[in-house]
């Protein structure tokens, strides 16, 4: 409860001051460091052992409706702060991360549930999600460009001889930014797969994730491996799809997470089992997701519950996804 009050007070403080001419004065590196959890170069600020993470008030919440209502306001507060301190790499990365999270969990996710009768609403929400995915990716690439001049242009060029040398410069401290930069554009691609600009940059985005997996294979509970898995098993071979590599990435995601990340199982059920008409694998994966106790990992409680809710919906619609001969 104390953590939630702390977050709320910070939110009100910045909301009040955004209407004042002193915005730039409060957009200091110290405040930005606190909000982003990273310094102006985007490097994570190491916390003292046992110190509380105030973001757990959000990521540890069990009320998904509360967070869905709160998230847009929090997102805009971060963006206002970033506008007042645009050179702060950590804040730019956090703005990107929040946009991608918002697009995935609170825009695309609910839109997926809309029926065919609500096509116009569904399409409009998908376009909103795509916008936030791209905005998030752009925020993060701007931070990477400050670290490595011309980085985004190289990665998005579609030319292997250009993006490979740029990506080879990355360090372990860049992995978080690399992940969110790629996640944003791949999220947009999933909603707009015929967009020529997104098609052109797929090779660079996948190479970016592969480099991240080399630099920090255990990053964020297997997040890089999971994203690579979804891409490799979903994309056509001509666009870089590779079923064998994808399944390897899935196994790595399970290994890193110890099988305790519901998102990995749901991604497997959706991205692999449905296209392969593997109904048994579908059911087993979703049951594995539901068997996870959200309270065992409070820092990931919110996302665990979101994915478990999705697992229940998928199981309830099981007959819609598989052919029975």
N, C-alpha and C positions, 0 to 999 in steps of 0.2 A: 504494500500500500504506500509506503514511504517513497519507493522508487517511482510509482505512478504519479504521485503528487509532485515530485521533483521534475519529471518530464513536463507535466502540465504547467508548472510555474515558469519553466524555461520557455515553453511555447507562448504563454501569455506575455511574457516579458518582450520577446522579439516581435510578436504581433502588434503590441502597443507602439513600439519604436519604429516600425516600418513606415508609419505615416509621418514621421518626423524628418526634418532635414538632417538629423544627426546619424542617418543610416550608415554612412561611410565610416563614421567614427566608431560605431559598435562592430563594424565588419573588420575587426582586428584579427591578426593571426592567432592570438590567444583564444579568442572566442571561437574562431573557425576550427582551430585544433580540437577544442572540446566537442564541438558539434560533429566533426568528421571522424574523430578518433584517429586522425592522421595529421601529419604536419603539412607545411606548405608545399613540400616536395611529393606529397602523397604517401610517405612512409608511415606505416602504422606506429602509433605511440604505444610503447610497451607499458602495460599497467603493472602496478605492484601486485605481488602474489596475494591472492585473497581479496583484492579490491573488487567492489561491485561494479558491474557494467550497467549504467542507467538504461541502455537500449533494451535490456531484458524486460523492462516494463512494457515494451511493444512485442518483441519476439517471443516473450514468455506468456503472452496473453492467451487465454482460452476462448474468449468471446470474439469470434471472427467478425461479427456484425459491428461491434464497437470499433475494431481496428479498421474495417472497411470505411466506416464513417469518418474516422479520425485521419486516415492516411492522406487524403488530398490536401487538407490544411497543413499537415506536417511537411508534406512535399513542397508546398509553396513557400513555407517559411525558410526551408533550406535553399530554395532557388533565389529568394530575395536576398538571403545572406551571401550567396555565391555571386549575385549581381553586384553586391557591395564590395566583394573581395575576389574578383575573377581570376587573379593570379594564384590563388590558394589551390594547389593541386589536390590536396586531401578533400576539400569541400567539393571540388568539381567531380571527383570520383564518387563521393557520397550522393551527390545530386543525380548522377548517372545511375547508380545502383538503385536508388529509390524510384526513379522513373521506370526502370526495367521491372522491378518488383511490382510496382503498381499496375503496369500494363499486364503482367502475367497473372497475378493473383486476383486483381479486383476489376479488371476490364475484360480481358480475353476469357478468363475463367467463367464468369457469369454469362458472357455472350455465348459460350459453347453450349449452355443449357437452353438457350432460346429455340423454340420450335421453328419449323419451316414457315408456318403462318406468320411469324415475326421476322421475315427475311430482312426487311428494310432496317429494322432496329438492330438485328444481328450484324448486318453489314456495317452499319454506322459505328457500332461498338468495336468491331474489328479494325476499322480505320482509325479509331481513337487509340486502340492498343498499338497499332503500327506506329502512329505518331509518337507515342511515349517511348516505344522501343528505340526508335531512331533518335529521339531527343536524348535519351539516356546514353546511348552509344556515343553520340556527338560530345556530350559532356566529358565522358571518360577519355575519348580520343584527344580532346583539347588538353587534358592533363598530360597525356603521353607525349603530345607534341611539344609541350614545354620541357619535358625531360629529353626528348630526342627529336630534334628539328626535322620536320617533314615526315614524321612517322606515319600519321594517318594516311597521307597521300600515297606513301609506299605500300602500306598494307592493303589499301582499297584499290590499288592500281590494276589488280588482276594479272600482273606480270610477275612470274615467279622469280626472275632474275633481279627484280626490284624489291619485292617484299621479303624475300629470304634474308638478304643482308641486314635489312632493318630489324627484323624480328630476332636475328642472332645477337643483337646488342642487349636484349632484355636481361634483367637480373631477377633474382628471387623476390626482391621487394616490389617488382612490377607485376607479379602474378595476379593480384587482386584486380588491378586495373585492366590487365589483359583479358581476364575472364569476363568482366562486365561489359567491356567494349565489344567483345565478340558476341556475348549473350544478347545484347540489344539488337544488333543487326541480324543475327540468326533468328531471333524472335520475329522481327519484321518480315524476314524471308518466309517464315512458316505461314504467314498470313497473305503474302504477296509473292508467290514463288515464280511468277513470270516477269517480275520487275527486272529489267535489264541491268540496272545499276547494282542491284543486290546480287544478281547472278554473277556478274563480273567479279565481285569481290569475295566470293565463297572460298576460293583457294587460299587467299590471305587470311581470312578469318579462321579457317580450320588449322592452318599453319600456326597461327597465334595461339590457339588452344593447345595444340600439340607441344609447342614450346613451353607453355605454362605447365603442362603435365610432366615435362622433363624437369623443370626448375623446382616444382613443389608438388610431387605426386599425391601428397596427402591433403592438399588444400581443401578447406571447407567441406569436410565429410565426403569427399569424392565428387564435388560439384563439377569440376572440369571433365572428369571421366564420364559423368552422366550426360553432360551436354554433348560431348563427342559421340557417345553411344547413340543418342537420339538423332544426331545429324547423319551418322554413317548408315544407320538402318533405315532412315526415312528418305534420304536423297537418292535419286537415280544414279546409276554408275557413271553416266556421262557428266554428272554434276559433282562427282566426288564420293558418291555412296560406296560403302564397302561393308558388306554384311559380316564378314569374318572379323574385321577390325572393330566393328561396332560391338559384337558380342564380347570381344576381349575387353573393351572399355567398360562394358557393363559389369563384367566380373571384377575389374579393378575398382569400380565404384562400390560394389558390395564389400570387397576386401577392406577398403579404406574406412568405410562406415561401420564395419562390423555387422552389416546386415540390419542396422538400426535406423536407416533413413527411409521413410515411407515414400518419398518422392522417387527414389530409384526404382522401386517396385511398380509404382503407378506408371512411370515412364516406360518400363519394360512391357507392361500389359498393353498400353496404348500403341506404342511405336513398333513393337515387334510382334506380340502375340496376335493382335487383330489382323494385321496384314498377312501373317503366316497361317491364319486360321487355326491357331494353337489355343483351343478353348481351355484345355487342362492347365497349360502354362499361365493363361490369363487368370483363371480362378485362383491358382496357387499363389501367384504374385500378389494379387489384391488381398488375399487372406493374410499373407505375410505382412503387408502394409498395415492391415487392421490389427494385427497381433502386437504391434509396437505400443508400448505404454508412453503416451506423450509426457507424462510427469517424470519419467526417468531422465529426460534431458530438457530441463525448463527453458534453456536458451533457444531451443528449436520447437517449443511447444506449439506456437502458432502455425508454423508451416506443416508440422506433423498433422495437426487437426485439419488443416485445409486439404492436405492430400488424402487423409482418411475419409473425409466427406466425399471427395471425388471418387475414391475407391468404392464407397457404398453406392454411389450413383451408377458407376460402371457395372457393378455386379447386378444392380436392379434392372439394368438394360441389357444384360448379357445376351439374350436371344436376338437382339438387333444386330449384333456384330459378327455372328458366325453362321456358316452354311451347314446344314445337316442333310446329308444325302440319304 
